[in-house]
Amino acid sequence: MTFMLDFLEGLGAAALRVLARLGLATGFFQAVLARAPGSAKRFGLLVREVYFSGVRSLAIIVVSGLFVGMVLAVQGYEVLQRFGSADALGSLVALSLVRELGPVVAALLFAGRAGSAVTAEIGLMRATEQLAAMDMMAVDPITRVVAPRFLAAVASLPILAVIFSSAGVIGAYLVGVELIGIDSGAFWSQMSASVDFRLDVLNGLFKALVFGVAVGLISVFEGYHAAPTAEGVAGATTRTVVISSLSVLTLDFILTVLMFRGLN
Amino acid sequence: MPEPLDAPLIELKDVRFGYGGRLVLDGLDLTVPRGQILAVMGGSGSGKTSLLGLLGGRNIALSGSVKVDGNEVGSLNGAKLYALRRRMGMLFQFGALFTDLSVFENVAFPYREQTDLPEAVIRDLVLLKLEAVGLRGAADLAPSQLSGGMARRVALARAIALDPMLMFYDEPFTGLDPISAGIIGRLIQRLNVAFGMTSLLVTHDVNETLRIADRIVVISEGRIVRDMTPQELRSSDDRFIRQFADGLPDGPVPFHYPASPYAGQLLGDHDVHA
């Protein structure tokens, strides 16, 4: 009986902690959004953050995109040729990348490469009192430090998703056309015939934008609220990667259902 | 309405402050006239740093009045609080320099954020402040290349960038060798006169404090228990003051954290954490 009560009490306490954290994150999100227009005017700050988060993620995005595309081509060809439709490889690869893999994998990689770095940086700035010093100099740390990093994530991720998908298509072309020997004209024409700009490309971009908001917010939130110790910053960095990844996959399911349900 | 010049710069009346269910300050009264260098001393956790937080508007008192230059700090909204903070400077314990900016850019930061001065003027002002702390030659270094004492001097140059009326120093001597501590001490004194500031130091360092402070207050159990000049501190035979000034481990302030009787815990009680 005591065991049951302890269990229920623990469950309730955990639920309250999660709710309190969500409340804190919502308030923080509002504060960041309210300051975002002010930060956006500081174009130099924004460019610097886009460089650190976005441009510096290019290598991992391009290389991963290439390999994902190459694997898709090998696996796709293997299945499609059983049905005599190997020419449809271009459609298969492009649709998979543009609708799903581009935004999702780019977001997962972005959370691991840039999100974790943003969390660690803001967390250490807090631990070393740099944020407090800024605040005492009458400079709002949310406007100066947090909002530009959030905006940079929102701006970078759709572009990175496009680059990921493009690299994937090139990878699939190299394997499918150059290596396996599918007709190049069929590869491209199938692709251009089946990919719809609004339905596939814009929806994919919209997904990437939503993931950018989620990963950006989680990264700055965890950093800003990290305990000012080594364990605190380490824990916050881990949480950024774990919570971002789970959020991206959950949001992807919800968005996919909303976008593509009932189409076929 | 501007405050009359002879009005005190800082006035705290019956201030109570606490966090996490613990009352840190309990009925604290303190008045600081303009131009004074006041040292606030007390054991670790006695509420010295909380006091700085209250004056800078980073902490809000549970009750009582915290006035700086006639402004009730706790009741100021965002813009007004920032307007007041522009006239305050704070030196953090380990400097809190921005690690992604050079020494020059750290000192330039307040000018870039708070003024529209042309680049040439900012350059001259930064060099002037760096010269004041003797580190003009280090302008191009990164904070990671500085020693602890140098980092604190750069942070001091940054803190006085906008010529504040009031300077806070949070443990300015902690972790410094005697020469660096002496340099910081002399700078605090010199800048206070040169820029017509009022300075409030929170510190444990009795030697440096005796050398530079005009007045010393000691906080214990949430309130000011002693208020004296350095001369009075030197000649005092008060046991509490002697324990503090001479660094005696035991005295009116006990060495032991409160615990259950030692013998009882060793012999009878098997719970190590009891």
Boltz contact constraints between the chains, C-beta under 6 A:
constraints:
  - contact:
      token1: [A, 129]
      token2: [B, 92]
      max_distance: 6.0
  - contact:
      token1: [A, 129]
      token2: [B, 96]
      max_distance: 6.0
  - contact:
      token1: [A, 130]
      token2: [B, 96]
      max_distance: 6.0
  - contact:
      token1: [A, 130]
      token2: [B, 98]
      max_distance: 6.0
  - contact:
      token1: [A, 133]
      token2: [B, 92]
      max_distance: 6.0
  - contact:
      token1: [A, 133]
      token2: [B, 96]
      max_distance: 6.0
  - contact:
      token1: [A, 136]
      token2: [B, 56]
      max_distance: 6.0
  - contact:
      token1: [A, 136]
      token2: [B, 85]
      max_distance: 6.0
  - contact:
      token1: [A, 136]
      token2: [B, 90]
      max_distance: 6.0
  - contact:
      token1: [A, 137]
      token2: [B, 110]
      max_distance: 6.0
  - contact:
      token1: [A, 138]
      token2: [B, 82]
      max_distance: 6.0
  - contact:
      token1: [A, 138]
      token2: [B, 85]
      max_distance: 6.0
  - contact:
      token1: [A, 138]
      token2: [B, 86]
      max_distance: 6.0
  - contact:
      token1: [A, 139]
      token2: [B, 113]
      max_distance: 6.0
